[in-house]
Amino acid sequence: MRVGVLTGGGDCPGLNAVIRAVVRKGVQQYGYEFVGFRDGWRGPLEGLTRTLDVKAVRGILPRGGTILGSSRTNPIKVEGGVERIKENLANLGVDALVAIGGEDTLGVATALHAQGVQVVGVPKTIDNDLNATDYTFGFDTAVTIATEAIDRLHTTAESHHRVLIVEVMGRHAGWIALHSGMAGGANVILIPEEKYDIEQVCAWVESRFKSEYAPIVVVSEGAAPKTGDEILLNQELDAFGHVRLGGVGERLAQEIEKRTGKESRTTVLGHVQRGGTPTPRDRWLATRFGLHAIDAVHAGDWGKMVALQGTDVVRVPLSAATTELKTVPLDLYEEAKVLFG
C-alpha cells in the first residue's frame, strides 16, 4: 500500500512527531510506502509531493512546525477540486491518506471520504476545541508557553503597579486562557464562551490592587463584551470563511485604564504559542496518535479519526469531531471565578 500524509491549517508543536510515528510503524511493521504531500490540501490538489521515508523522519521528533509545510487551502471551494485530488492520488498510486489537522482540515477529509477517498484523520489544534477527543496535541505546549509568559509578567506588574493583560489564542473556545490563567495565577480570565461585563472586570482589578498586588488579566482573542461583538483585525475571510480576530487585549487595557485610572498594558502572545519545540506530553500524545492512525489505515477503517478518551486512543467517525466545536463548559469556568479579584 502507498499512503499519503499531509498537515493542514496552522502549524502546531507535535506535527512532526505524528509524521514520524506514522512512517516508522508503517514501513517497519506493515511494509508500506509513503508520499508526503506539501502545504496541506494544496499538495494533493496540485500534486506537490516530497520524499517521506524512515530517513526523512529521523531527528524530527523534537522539532516544531511541520516538515511537510501547511496552508489554509480549501479544495472544496475550488472548482473541480475534489476530482483533481482523486485524479492526482490515482496518478501517484496513493491508496489512502492520513490527514493531520484541526476542524477545517478534517472537515475537508470528511467531505472527501463521502466522495470515496480512503482517509484517516489525526486531530491537531493548540485550541483543544475538536470534539470527540479529550485533548489534542499542541495544546499542552501552547498552555506551557502562555503560563511561562504570565509567570514573567507578574514581576513587572508588581514592579510598576500596572494592570497587565495577556491576550492568548482561542477563537471560539477558551481552553488556553482557562488553563494558562489558572496555572499562572491570573486574577481575571475572559473566554469566548461567556461575554464579559467590563464593570465586573474593573471591580476585580480594583480588588487586586486593594490587596497591594498588581492584577494579571488573561483574555482569549475571541472574547467579547456583553455590549458588543468580538474584535476583528479586518473584515477579510480566509478560504474556510474565518475572519482574523485580535485587539481585545488592547481594547480592555484602554477601558480599564479609563475606568480605574490604573496604568494598563497588553502583551499579545500570538504565534509564539504555536511555535518551537513541543512539550514531552505533546510528543507522547502525537506519537501515540500516529501509531494508531497507521493501524486504522492497515485495518481499512476509513472515515475515522484517532482520539484520546481517558488514557485510551480510540477511533471515532470524522463527522463526530467536526460537526461542532468542543467549548469550555460554563460550570468549569465558574470554578475558576472563585480565584478572580
Phi, psi and omega in degrees: 000143175247125188242132174266146179230135177218156176234124184239165179078202180294147177294162190200133176300128180113347179302316182293329178295322177295311181305313181301313183294317179301311185290314184297313180289322181298319180284310189285325183261325185250348179072027181279158168257155182230148173236126176270122175269130185275144169059053173064219182289349174296328181301298179291337179290321184249002179073032180270115185230167171213160180297135178221095178224185183300320179298322182292337184256004178291134175080005185265354183307314183273000184278138173283181179067206180214132179291344180271348185078166182213169175195171177254033177295133178241099184293341179294331181272356179266130180300123181073015185298315181297316179295323177297319179296314181297322179293317180294321177299316180296317181296328180272357181070027181272121184272332185206160179238141165250112181257121182250116182180188182260208185307313185287314180299316181285336173295319176295319179300320178298315180295320180293321178300320178296338179263012174097002178281133180277107188222145174235139183253151174233125186281126179225124167186136176290341183283345180060031188253015177274132180290162172076359174228138182294320180218152171246147177290152186101329181295313182298321178296315180298317179295320179298316179295316180295320180296318178298321178296317179298316178304316181291325183287337178304318186290320179286329176297315180293320183296324185253001180055045182251161165272123177247126182251130180248114178265121181246169180288160182142087185290306182238352183229137186260028184298317181296314180299315182296311183291312182289324179296316178292318181293328183267001178071036178292152181267342175216136176231125182240129185232161182294335186292339179222119179295141186265153175260113185299328178294320178293320178300315179295325178295319177296321178298312180298321179299320180295317179295327180296333178274008177068030173233156180265141184275149171244127178248123176254128184226134173289146180301335182265005179292150183217150178285160179298334184263010182201187182254174176301154186263130184254145172285323175199178184265003183288144177253145175274188185295343180254010176083017181265142172269163177268121179268162177150150177110352181294326179297315180292322177298318178298316181301316179297315181294317181295316180295320180295320186275331184250342184079004181268132179301132184230139180227152183241138170241119179258114184283327174051224188287353173304327183293335184253005183257169173082186186289140179286153176292162176305320180297318180292325176296318180296311182294316180298320179296316178298317178301316180297317180298318181285331179295317181288334173295321179296321176298313181299325180278352182068030182270073188283157179075019181245159174236140173282145185213150176264120176231109191070240175250004182261142171264122184236175175248135178229156177299141177305324181297329180292334182271340190245354182292318177214158181277154174267110182253169182289122176296140184294333177291329176291321177294323179298326177303315184291329184298337177302333184266359183285152176088000000 
